[in-house]
Amino acid sequence: MSKPTDLVQGTLDLLILKTVALESMHGWAIAQRIRSVSNNVLQVNQGALYPALHRLEQQGWIRAEWGESENNRRAKYYSLTKAGRKYLQSEEANWQRLSAAIGLILKTA
């Protein structure tokens, strides 16, 4: 199982942004969605997730609003801002270029 520290720098931010682009979610739901969509390969712990969420919020790429979770608890829900959507598109393009280049090297090396 990969840990966030095993990910390429900036990948956790990309995963979070992509996840909240779908719908507003609280932190635990973001971590669960990443784990689920990656078939349990990527597990994001709270020690990595919440600092990343705060950093993304400070950069203006996500916004947080208090709401009630599925189990009637108070939780912060994160959603993508307009600036975050633009940044996500740019980072997705960068990731595609990087992963294609790495794929080429792995095929020929």
N, CA, C and O atoms as a GROMACS GRO file, in nm:
protein
  436
    1MET      N    1   0.083  -0.119   0.000
    1MET     CA    2   0.000   0.000   0.000
    1MET      C    3   0.087   0.125   0.000
    1MET      O    4   0.181   0.137   0.079
    2SER      N    5   0.056   0.217  -0.088
    2SER     CA    6   0.132   0.342  -0.095
    2SER      C    7   0.087   0.436   0.014
    2SER      O    8  -0.028   0.435   0.058
    3LYS      N    9   0.180   0.517   0.057
    3LYS     CA   10   0.151   0.621   0.154
    3LYS      C   11   0.171   0.754   0.082
    3LYS      O   12   0.240   0.759  -0.019
    4PRO      N   13   0.111   0.862   0.132
    4PRO     CA   14   0.130   0.991   0.066
    4PRO      C   15   0.276   1.028   0.049
    4PRO      O   16   0.312   1.094  -0.048
    5THR      N   17   0.362   0.985   0.141
    5THR     CA   18   0.504   1.018   0.129
    5THR      C   19   0.567   0.944   0.012
    5THR      O   20   0.673   0.984  -0.036
    6ASP      N   21   0.504   0.836  -0.037
    6ASP     CA   22   0.554   0.762  -0.151
    6ASP      C   23   0.512   0.827  -0.283
    6ASP      O   24   0.564   0.790  -0.389
    7LEU      N   25   0.422   0.920  -0.278
    7LEU     CA   26   0.370   0.983  -0.399
    7LEU      C   27   0.466   1.090  -0.448
    7LEU      O   28   0.539   1.150  -0.369
    8VAL      N   29   0.465   1.114  -0.577
    8VAL     CA   30   0.542   1.223  -0.635
    8VAL      C   31   0.494   1.352  -0.568
    8VAL      O   32   0.375   1.370  -0.544
    9GLN      N   33   0.588   1.441  -0.539
    9GLN     CA   34   0.552   1.566  -0.473
    9GLN      C   35   0.440   1.637  -0.548
    9GLN      O   36   0.448   1.652  -0.670
   10GLY      N   37   0.338   1.680  -0.477
   10GLY     CA   38   0.226   1.750  -0.539
   10GLY      C   39   0.112   1.658  -0.581
   10GLY      O   40   0.003   1.705  -0.614
   11THR      N   41   0.136   1.528  -0.579
   11THR     CA   42   0.033   1.435  -0.623
   11THR      C   43  -0.087   1.434  -0.529
   11THR      O   44  -0.201   1.426  -0.574
   12LEU      N   45  -0.062   1.441  -0.398
   12LEU     CA   46  -0.172   1.442  -0.302
   12LEU      C   47  -0.263   1.561  -0.329
   12LEU      O   48  -0.386   1.547  -0.325
   13ASP      N   49  -0.205   1.677  -0.355
   13ASP     CA   50  -0.286   1.795  -0.386
   13ASP      C   51  -0.373   1.770  -0.509
   13ASP      O   52  -0.491   1.804  -0.510
   14LEU      N   53  -0.314   1.712  -0.612
   14LEU     CA   54  -0.387   1.681  -0.735
   14LEU      C   55  -0.503   1.585  -0.707
   14LEU      O   56  -0.613   1.605  -0.757
   15LEU      N   57  -0.477   1.482  -0.627
   15LEU     CA   58  -0.582   1.385  -0.594
   15LEU      C   59  -0.696   1.450  -0.516
   15LEU      O   60  -0.813   1.422  -0.542
   16ILE      N   61  -0.662   1.536  -0.422
   16ILE     CA   62  -0.764   1.606  -0.344
   16ILE      C   63  -0.847   1.697  -0.435
   16ILE      O   64  -0.970   1.696  -0.430
   17LEU      N   65  -0.779   1.776  -0.518
   17LEU     CA   66  -0.851   1.868  -0.606
   17LEU      C   67  -0.944   1.793  -0.700
   17LEU      O   68  -1.058   1.834  -0.721
   18LYS      N   69  -0.896   1.684  -0.757
   18LYS     CA   70  -0.977   1.604  -0.849
   18LYS      C   71  -1.099   1.547  -0.775
   18LYS      O   72  -1.209   1.541  -0.831
   19THR      N   73  -1.079   1.504  -0.653
   19THR     CA   74  -1.187   1.445  -0.573
   19THR      C   75  -1.295   1.548  -0.540
   19THR      O   76  -1.414   1.520  -0.555
   20VAL      N   77  -1.255   1.666  -0.494
   20VAL     CA   78  -1.356   1.766  -0.457
   20VAL      C   79  -1.415   1.836  -0.579
   20VAL      O   80  -1.514   1.908  -0.567
   21ALA      N   81  -1.354   1.817  -0.697
   21ALA     CA   82  -1.412   1.873  -0.819
   21ALA      C   83  -1.545   1.804  -0.850
   21ALA      O   84  -1.633   1.863  -0.913
   22LEU      N   85  -1.559   1.680  -0.805
   22LEU     CA   86  -1.682   1.604  -0.830
   22LEU      C   87  -1.798   1.653  -0.746
   22LEU      O   88  -1.910   1.670  -0.794
   23GLU      N   89  -1.770   1.677  -0.618
   23GLU     CA   90  -1.872   1.727  -0.525
   23GLU      C   91  -1.805   1.772  -0.397
   23GLU      O   92  -1.692   1.733  -0.368
   24SER      N   93  -1.874   1.853  -0.320
   24SER     CA   94  -1.825   1.899  -0.192
   24SER      C   95  -1.817   1.780  -0.097
   24SER      O   96  -1.912   1.702  -0.088
   25MET      N   97  -1.705   1.766  -0.025
   25MET     CA   98  -1.686   1.652   0.066
   25MET      C   99  -1.611   1.696   0.190
   25MET      O  100  -1.535   1.793   0.188
   26HIS      N  101  -1.633   1.623   0.299
   26HIS     CA  102  -1.554   1.646   0.420
   26HIS      C  103  -1.428   1.561   0.411
   26HIS      O  104  -1.418   1.470   0.329
   27GLY      N  105  -1.332   1.591   0.497
   27GLY     CA  106  -1.201   1.529   0.490
   27GLY      C  107  -1.202   1.377   0.488
   27GLY      O  108  -1.137   1.316   0.403
   28TRP      N  109  -1.274   1.316   0.580
   28TRP     CA  110  -1.277   1.169   0.586
   28TRP      C  111  -1.332   1.111   0.457
   28TRP      O  112  -1.281   1.010   0.408
   29ALA      N  113  -1.435   1.174   0.400
   29ALA     CA  114  -1.493   1.126   0.274
   29ALA      C  115  -1.394   1.139   0.158
   29ALA      O  116  -1.390   1.055   0.069
   30ILE      N  117  -1.313   1.245   0.160
   30ILE     CA  118  -1.211   1.262   0.056
   30ILE      C  119  -1.112   1.147   0.063
   30ILE      O  120  -1.080   1.086  -0.039
   31ALA      N  121  -1.063   1.117   0.183
   31ALA     CA  122  -0.967   1.007   0.200
   31ALA      C  123  -1.029   0.874   0.157
   31ALA      O  124  -0.963   0.794   0.091
   32GLN      N  125  -1.154   0.851   0.193
   32GLN     CA  126  -1.221   0.726   0.157
   32GLN      C  127  -1.243   0.715   0.007
   32GLN      O  128  -1.229   0.607  -0.051
   33ARG      N  129  -1.276   0.825  -0.056
   33ARG     CA  130  -1.297   0.823  -0.202
   33ARG      C  131  -1.166   0.792  -0.276
   33ARG      O  132  -1.165   0.713  -0.370
   34ILE      N  133  -1.057   0.855  -0.233
   34ILE     CA  134  -0.927   0.828  -0.295
   34ILE      C  135  -0.891   0.681  -0.278
   34ILE      O  136  -0.844   0.617  -0.372
   35ARG      N  137  -0.912   0.628  -0.158
   35ARG     CA  138  -0.883   0.487  -0.132
   35ARG      C  139  -0.970   0.397  -0.219
   35ARG      O  140  -0.920   0.302  -0.278
   36SER      N  141  -1.098   0.428  -0.227
   36SER     CA  142  -1.192   0.346  -0.303
   36SER      C  143  -1.163   0.348  -0.452
   36SER      O  144  -1.157   0.242  -0.516
   37VAL      N  145  -1.146   0.467  -0.509
   37VAL     CA  146  -1.124   0.480  -0.652
   37VAL      C  147  -0.991   0.417  -0.693
   37VAL      O  148  -0.978   0.368  -0.805
   38SER      N  149  -0.892   0.418  -0.603
   38SER     CA  150  -0.761   0.360  -0.635
   38SER      C  151  -0.756   0.210  -0.602
   38SER      O  152  -0.648   0.150  -0.600
   39ASN      N  153  -0.871   0.151  -0.577
   39ASN     CA  154  -0.877   0.008  -0.541
   39ASN      C  155  -0.788  -0.025  -0.421
   39ASN      O  156  -0.716  -0.124  -0.421
   40ASN      N  157  -0.795   0.060  -0.321
   40ASN     CA  158  -0.723   0.043  -0.194
   40ASN      C  159  -0.571   0.055  -0.206
   40ASN      O  160  -0.499   0.015  -0.115
   41VAL      N  161  -0.521   0.107  -0.317
   41VAL     CA  162  -0.376   0.123  -0.334
   41VAL      C  163  -0.329   0.249  -0.261
   41VAL      O  164  -0.225   0.247  -0.195
   42LEU      N  165  -0.404   0.358  -0.272
   42LEU     CA  166  -0.366   0.485  -0.210
   42LEU      C  167  -0.447   0.506  -0.083
   42LEU      O  168  -0.570   0.514  -0.087
   43GLN      N  169  -0.378   0.517   0.028
   43GLN     CA  170  -0.443   0.546   0.155
   43GLN      C  171  -0.384   0.674   0.210
   43GLN      O  172  -0.265   0.681   0.239
   44VAL      N  173  -0.468   0.772   0.225
   44VAL     CA  174  -0.424   0.903   0.273
   44VAL      C  175  -0.454   0.914   0.421
   44VAL      O  176  -0.570   0.907   0.462
   45ASN      N  177  -0.351   0.929   0.501
   45ASN     CA  178  -0.374   0.942   0.646
   45ASN      C  179  -0.405   1.086   0.683
   45ASN      O  180  -0.376   1.179   0.608
   46GLN      N  181  -0.465   1.102   0.800
   46GLN     CA  182  -0.505   1.236   0.844
   46GLN      C  183  -0.388   1.330   0.859
   46GLN      O  184  -0.401   1.451   0.836
   47GLY      N  185  -0.271   1.276   0.896
   47GLY     CA  186  -0.152   1.358   0.914
   47GLY      C  187  -0.104   1.423   0.784
   47GLY      O  188  -0.035   1.525   0.788
   48ALA      N  189  -0.140   1.364   0.671
   48ALA     CA  190  -0.106   1.423   0.541
   48ALA      C  191  -0.225   1.499   0.482
   48ALA      O  192  -0.208   1.603   0.419
   49LEU      N  193  -0.346   1.445   0.503
   49LEU     CA  194  -0.465   1.503   0.441
   49LEU      C  195  -0.496   1.643   0.491
   49LEU      O  196  -0.512   1.735   0.410
   50TYR      N  197  -0.506   1.661   0.622
   50TYR     CA  198  -0.553   1.790   0.674
   50TYR      C  199  -0.454   1.904   0.649
   50TYR      O  200  -0.498   2.015   0.619
   51PRO      N  201  -0.323   1.882   0.662
   51PRO     CA  202  -0.232   1.991   0.622
   51PRO      C  203  -0.246   2.026   0.473
   51PRO      O  204  -0.237   2.143   0.435
   52ALA      N  205  -0.268   1.925   0.389
   52ALA     CA  206  -0.287   1.952   0.246
   52ALA      C  207  -0.415   2.031   0.222
   52ALA      O  208  -0.415   2.125   0.143
   53LEU      N  209  -0.523   1.995   0.291
   53LEU     CA  210  -0.649   2.068   0.277
   53LEU      C  211  -0.631   2.215   0.319
   53LEU      O  212  -0.679   2.306   0.251
   54HIS      N  213  -0.563   2.237   0.430
   54HIS     CA  214  -0.540   2.375   0.476
   54HIS      C  215  -0.454   2.452   0.378
   54HIS      O  216  -0.480   2.570   0.350
   55ARG      N  217  -0.352   2.388   0.325
   55ARG     CA  218  -0.264   2.453   0.226
   55ARG      C  219  -0.343   2.490   0.100
   55ARG      O  220  -0.329   2.601   0.048
   56LEU      N  221  -0.425   2.398   0.052
   56LEU     CA  222  -0.505   2.424  -0.069
   56LEU      C  223  -0.606   2.536  -0.045
   56LEU      O  224  -0.634   2.617  -0.134
   57GLU      N  225  -0.660   2.540   0.076
   57GLU     CA  226  -0.755   2.647   0.111
   57GLU      C  227  -0.682   2.782   0.116
   57GLU      O  228  -0.735   2.882   0.068
   58GLN      N  229  -0.563   2.785   0.174
   58GLN     CA  230  -0.486   2.909   0.182
   58GLN      C  231  -0.447   2.959   0.044
   58GLN      O  232  -0.437   3.080   0.022
   59GLN      N  233  -0.424   2.867  -0.049
   59GLN     CA  234  -0.388   2.906  -0.185
   59GLN      C  235  -0.510   2.948  -0.267
   59GLN      O  236  -0.496   2.996  -0.379
   60GLY      N  237  -0.628   2.931  -0.211
   60GLY     CA  238  -0.750   2.975  -0.279
   60GLY      C  239  -0.804   2.874  -0.379
   60GLY      O  240  -0.891   2.908  -0.460
   61TRP      N  241  -0.755   2.751  -0.376
   61TRP     CA  242  -0.799   2.650  -0.472
   61TRP      C  243  -0.919   2.570  -0.425
   61TRP      O  244  -0.991   2.511  -0.505
   62ILE      N  245  -0.940   2.568  -0.292
   62ILE     CA  246  -1.061   2.508  -0.237
   62ILE      C  247  -1.118   2.604  -0.134
   62ILE      O  248  -1.049   2.692  -0.083
   63ARG      N  249  -1.246   2.585  -0.102
   63ARG     CA  250  -1.309   2.662   0.005
   63ARG      C  251  -1.373   2.563   0.101
   63ARG      O  252  -1.409   2.452   0.062
   64ALA      N  253  -1.386   2.603   0.225
   64ALA     CA  254  -1.443   2.516   0.327
   64ALA      C  255  -1.566   2.581   0.389
   64ALA      O  256  -1.568   2.701   0.416
   65GLU      N  257  -1.667   2.499   0.411
   65GLU     CA  258  -1.789   2.543   0.478
   65GLU      C  259  -1.830   2.436   0.577
   65GLU      O  260  -1.817   2.317   0.550
   66TRP      N  261  -1.879   2.480   0.692
   66TRP     CA  262  -1.924   2.384   0.792
   66TRP      C  263  -2.060   2.328   0.753
   66TRP      O  264  -2.146   2.399   0.701
   67GLY      N  265  -2.078   2.200   0.779
   67GLY     CA  266  -2.205   2.134   0.751
   67GLY      C  267  -2.218   2.010   0.839
   67GLY      O  268  -2.136   1.986   0.928
   68GLU      N  269  -2.322   1.933   0.813
   68GLU     CA  270  -2.343   1.809   0.888
   68GLU      C  271  -2.308   1.689   0.804
   68GLU      O  272  -2.348   1.680   0.688
   69SER      N  273  -2.234   1.596   0.863
   69SER     CA  274  -2.196   1.474   0.792
   69SER      C  275  -2.311   1.375   0.793
   69SER      O  276  -2.417   1.400   0.851
   70GLU      N  277  -2.289   1.261   0.728
   70GLU     CA  278  -2.392   1.158   0.718
   70GLU      C  279  -2.435   1.106   0.855
   70GLU      O  280  -2.549   1.062   0.873
   71ASN      N  281  -2.343   1.112   0.952
   71ASN     CA  282  -2.377   1.064   1.086
   71ASN      C  283  -2.411   1.179   1.182
   71ASN      O  284  -2.393   1.168   1.303
   72ASN      N  285  -2.460   1.288   1.125
   72ASN     CA  286  -2.508   1.405   1.200
   72ASN      C  287  -2.402   1.472   1.286
   72ASN      O  288  -2.432   1.526   1.392
   73ARG      N  289  -2.279   1.468   1.241
   73ARG     CA  290  -2.171   1.538   1.310
   73ARG      C  291  -2.131   1.660   1.228
   73ARG      O  292  -2.143   1.663   1.106
   74ARG      N  293  -2.084   1.760   1.299
   74ARG     CA  294  -2.037   1.882   1.235
   74ARG      C  295  -1.906   1.852   1.162
   74ARG      O  296  -1.814   1.793   1.220
   75ALA      N  297  -1.897   1.892   1.036
   75ALA     CA  298  -1.777   1.864   0.956
   75ALA      C  299  -1.755   1.978   0.857
   75ALA      O  300  -1.850   2.044   0.814
   76LYS      N  301  -1.629   1.999   0.823
   76LYS     CA  302  -1.594   2.097   0.720
   76LYS      C  303  -1.605   2.029   0.585
   76LYS      O  304  -1.547   1.923   0.562
   77TYR      N  305  -1.680   2.092   0.495
   77TYR     CA  306  -1.695   2.041   0.359
   77TYR      C  307  -1.611   2.127   0.265
   77TYR      O  308  -1.618   2.250   0.269
   78TYR      N  309  -1.532   2.060   0.183
   78TYR     CA  310  -1.441   2.128   0.092
   78TYR      C  311  -1.493   2.120  -0.051
   78TYR      O  312  -1.542   2.017  -0.094
   79SER      N  313  -1.481   2.232  -0.123
   79SER     CA  314  -1.522   2.235  -0.263
   79SER      C  315  -1.420   2.315  -0.343
   79SER      O  316  -1.346   2.397  -0.288
   80LEU      N  317  -1.419   2.289  -0.471
   80LEU     CA  318  -1.324   2.354  -0.562
   80LEU      C  319  -1.369   2.496  -0.595
   80LEU      O  320  -1.487   2.520  -0.620
   81THR      N  321  -1.275   2.589  -0.595
   81THR     CA  322  -1.305   2.726  -0.637
   81THR      C  323  -1.281   2.737  -0.788
   81THR      O  324  -1.231   2.644  -0.851
   82LYS      N  325  -1.318   2.851  -0.844
   82LYS     CA  326  -1.292   2.874  -0.986
   82LYS      C  327  -1.142   2.869  -1.014
   82LYS      O  328  -1.098   2.809  -1.112
   83ALA      N  329  -1.063   2.932  -0.927
   83ALA     CA  330  -0.916   2.929  -0.941
   83ALA      C  331  -0.865   2.786  -0.927
   83ALA      O  332  -0.771   2.747  -0.996
   84GLY      N  333  -0.926   2.710  -0.838
   84GLY     CA  334  -0.888   2.571  -0.818
   84GLY      C  335  -0.916   2.486  -0.940
   84GLY      O  336  -0.838   2.396  -0.974
   85ARG      N  337  -1.027   2.513  -1.005
   85ARG     CA  338  -1.062   2.438  -1.127
   85ARG      C  339  -0.960   2.465  -1.238
   85ARG      O  340  -0.920   2.374  -1.310
   86LYS      N  341  -0.918   2.591  -1.250
   86LYS     CA  342  -0.819   2.628  -1.351
   86LYS      C  343  -0.684   2.561  -1.318
   86LYS      O  344  -0.618   2.507  -1.406
   87TYR      N  345  -0.645   2.566  -1.192
   87TYR     CA  346  -0.520   2.505  -1.149
   87TYR      C  347  -0.525   2.353  -1.171
   87TYR      O  348  -0.427   2.294  -1.215
   88LEU      N  349  -0.638   2.290  -1.141
   88LEU     CA  350  -0.654   2.146  -1.160
   88LEU      C  351  -0.634   2.108  -1.305
   88LEU      O  352  -0.566   2.011  -1.335
   89GLN      N  353  -0.694   2.184  -1.396
   89GLN     CA  354  -0.678   2.154  -1.539
   89GLN      C  355  -0.531   2.160  -1.580
   89GLN      O  356  -0.483   2.074  -1.654
   90SER      N  357  -0.461   2.260  -1.531
   90SER     CA  358  -0.319   2.274  -1.562
   90SER      C  359  -0.239   2.158  -1.504
   90SER      O  360  -0.152   2.103  -1.572
   91GLU      N  361  -0.266   2.122  -1.380
   91GLU     CA  362  -0.193   2.014  -1.315
   91GLU      C  363  -0.224   1.877  -1.376
   91GLU      O  364  -0.136   1.791  -1.383
   92GLU      N  365  -0.348   1.858  -1.420
   92GLU     CA  366  -0.382   1.732  -1.489
   92GLU      C  367  -0.302   1.720  -1.618
   92GLU      O  368  -0.254   1.611  -1.651
   93ALA      N  369  -0.290   1.829  -1.692
   93ALA     CA  370  -0.212   1.827  -1.816
   93ALA      C  371  -0.065   1.798  -1.786
   93ALA      O  372  -0.001   1.720  -1.856
   94ASN      N  373  -0.011   1.862  -1.681
   94ASN     CA  374   0.127   1.836  -1.642
   94ASN      C  375   0.147   1.690  -1.602
   94ASN      O  376   0.247   1.627  -1.639
   95TRP      N  377   0.051   1.635  -1.526
   95TRP     CA  378   0.060   1.496  -1.482
   95TRP      C  379   0.057   1.402  -1.603
   95TRP      O  380   0.132   1.304  -1.606
   96GLN      N  381  -0.028   1.429  -1.700
   96GLN     CA  382  -0.035   1.345  -1.820
   96GLN      C  383   0.098   1.344  -1.894
   96GLN      O  384   0.144   1.239  -1.939
   97ARG      N  385   0.160   1.462  -1.908
   97ARG     CA  386   0.290   1.471  -1.974
   97ARG      C  387   0.396   1.393  -1.897
   97ARG      O  388   0.474   1.318  -1.956
   98LEU      N  389   0.399   1.412  -1.764
   98LEU     CA  390   0.497   1.345  -1.680
   98LEU      C  391   0.479   1.194  -1.684
   98LEU      O  392   0.577   1.120  -1.701
   99SER      N  393   0.356   1.146  -1.667
   99SER     CA  394   0.333   1.001  -1.665
   99SER      C  395   0.361   0.939  -1.802
   99SER      O  396   0.408   0.825  -1.808
  100ALA      N  397   0.332   1.010  -1.910
  100ALA     CA  398   0.363   0.958  -2.044
  100ALA      C  399   0.514   0.948  -2.062
  100ALA      O  400   0.563   0.849  -2.118
  101ALA      N  401   0.588   1.046  -2.015
  101ALA     CA  402   0.735   1.043  -2.027
  101ALA      C  403   0.794   0.929  -1.944
  101ALA      O  404   0.885   0.860  -1.990
  102ILE      N  405   0.744   0.910  -1.824
  102ILE     CA  406   0.792   0.800  -1.740
  102ILE      C  407   0.758   0.666  -1.806
  102ILE      O  408   0.839   0.574  -1.806
  103GLY      N  409   0.638   0.656  -1.862
  103GLY     CA  410   0.597   0.535  -1.931
  103GLY      C  411   0.690   0.501  -2.047
  103GLY      O  412   0.723   0.384  -2.069
  104LEU      N  413   0.732   0.603  -2.121
  104LEU     CA  414   0.827   0.580  -2.232
  104LEU      C  415   0.960   0.526  -2.182
  104LEU      O  416   1.017   0.434  -2.241
  105ILE      N  417   1.007   0.582  -2.074
  105ILE     CA  418   1.134   0.536  -2.018
  105ILE      C  419   1.122   0.392  -1.967
  105ILE      O  420   1.212   0.311  -1.989
  106LEU      N  421   1.012   0.360  -1.901
  106LEU     CA  422   0.994   0.224  -1.850
  106LEU      C  423   0.984   0.121  -1.963
  106LEU      O  424   1.026   0.007  -1.947
  107LYS      N  425   0.930   0.162  -2.075
  107LYS     CA  426   0.917   0.069  -2.190
  107LYS      C  427   1.052   0.042  -2.255
  107LYS      O  428   1.076  -0.068  -2.303
  108THR      N  429   1.140   0.144  -2.257
  108THR     CA  430   1.266   0.130  -2.331
  108THR      C  431   1.385   0.096  -2.242
  108THR      O  432   1.486   0.046  -2.291
  109ALA      N  433   1.375   0.122  -2.116
  109ALA     CA  434   1.491   0.100  -2.026
  109ALA      C  435   1.508  -0.046  -1.990
  109ALA      O  436   1.600  -0.080  -1.916
   0.00000   0.00000   0.00000
